[in-house]
C-alpha cells in the first residue's frame, strides 16, 4: 500500500509568482475572447466578406472554366466589361473611403480602384490596403476609361473598378528590396539597390520591368540566331559538356571527378562542331552552356555563359562562312529592333544608351588596317600583337567615328595569338584565316577556318604543347576525308549586354556565375 506524501508547502515568494502567472493567463484569455467577439461582430456586419480574403491553396483540385485577361491585353474597347485579372500587388494606397491598387504583371500594370459602397465594405478596403506588396492576387472589376492618364501605370487610358480581391499567394510583409528602388534609374531620386543586393535577392530583382524586358530581349537573341541559321540550311546539334581534354588547349578549365579518373567542363563545343561537319552535317549550330575557369572579375566575363556557336563547310574560301555569320548578326539586330521595340524602350528608361548602329553588309576590316588606325592615333602596339581590352575599345571608337557603326568584323589575326586548330594565311604565314567580331568596341565572337588535314593538325597541336593522345579522337575524325570549314562562337549574354549598352554582363545573366558567386 502506497502512502501519499503530504503536499509540500510553497514559499510566499513562489505563491506570489504563481498567482501573478495565473492572473496573467486569465487576462490573456479574456483579451482573446474579447478580440474574437469583436471579430465575430465585424464579420456579422461585413457584407463584403465573401468578396475578399485568401483562397485555399491552388492544388489543381478543380477546373472552373473561368477566363483570365492578361494585364497587357486590357484595352478601352472593353469599357463596361467585367474582367478577371491576376497580378502582383505593386502598391496599395488607402485614402478615405477609397483604395488605389497598382496591379503588376511582368512589365505591364493597371490601376484598380475600390470605393466603399453597397458591395465594398470598409473592412474589405482595409484588408486590400494592408495586403503585403508582391502578393499574387486575383481581381475582378469593370473596365472604365480613365478621366485622365494614369501616369504611374503602363495602362494609362483605363482602370478597373474593383469588386473582388482574392489573395492567391501572400508575400512576407518585409521585403529585402523594394521593386521601385530596384527599377529606379541611377540618376533618379531615392535609394538605388546595389548589384550584390540585387543578385543575392535575384528572384525579387528579376521582377522589375527592366529585367523582365532584358530577358525577353535575351530570348530574342537566341530566337533570331536559330531562325536565321535554320533558314540557311543549318542543323542544331547538342555537344558534350564533359570532355577528356581542354577543348581550347589552355589551362582555364574546370576539372571534375569522372568515376576513377578526371574530366573537364567544356570551354567550347568547337571540336564537336568540326566533327559534325566531318560527318557530313555540313552546316551546324549549337546553343548551350560554356565553362571558363578564368579568375576574371570584370564587367564582361563569366565562368559560365550561354554559347551560340556555328560551323559550316565551304567550297573554296572561308569568307563564305564569314559572310553568313555577318548576315546572321545583321538579321539579328534588325529583328531585335522590330520585334522588341517595347522592351528596348523599357530598358532605356532605366539604363539610357545610344541606339545600336550597324551597316549592311557588315563592315570587314583587315588586322593590318586596325593596327594602322591605332598607330595613326599614337597607340603603341606591335604589328603582330594581340589587341588589349583598352585597345579594342579605342579601336571601336575610331571605327564608329569613321564608319558610323557599332558592329564590325576584324579579319586576318596574327597566327601566334590564335588556337592550334586555326588555318594559317596562305599569303603570309604570320597571319591566319581567323577573325573576331566586335560590338561597341568589345569582342563578342572569335572564329576561323579550321585545319582539316590530320597531319597538319598534329603539327600545330604539337607547337601549342598539346598532348596528341588527349585529342586523338578529334584528330582521327579528319582521317576519313573532311570538307574545309569555318565557324565561331559568341556569348549570348555579352551580345545582349552590348546591344543594350549595359555596363555589366551580370545584368544579362539570369543567375550569373563568376569567381566570387556560386549562388543563388
Secondary structure, 3 states (H helix, E strand, C coil): CCCCCCCCCCCHHHHHHHHHHHHHHHHHHHHHHHHHHHHHHHHHHCCCCCCEEECCCCCCCCCCCCCCCCHHHCCHHHCCCEEEEEEEEEEEEEECCEEEEEEEECCEEEEEEEECCCCCCHHHHHHHHCCCCCCEEEEEEEEEECCCCCCCCCCCCEEEEEEEEEEEECCCCCCCCCHHHHCCCCCCCCCCCCHHHHHHCHHHHCCCHHHHHHHHHHHHHHHHHHHHHHHCCCEECCCCCEECCCCCCCCCCCEEEECCEEEEECCCCHHHHHHHHHCCCCEEEEEEEEECCCCCCCCCCCCEEEEEEEEEECCCCCHHHHHHHHHHHHHHHHHHHHHCHHHHHHHHHHCCCCCCCCCCCCEEEEHHHHHHHHHHCCCCCCCCCCCCHHHHHHHHHHHHHHHCCCEEEEECCEHHHCCCCECECCCCCCEECEEEEEECCEEEEEEEEECCCHHHHHHHHHHCCCCHHHHHHHHHCCCCCCCCEEEEEEEHHHHHHHHHCCCCHHHCCCCCCECCECCC
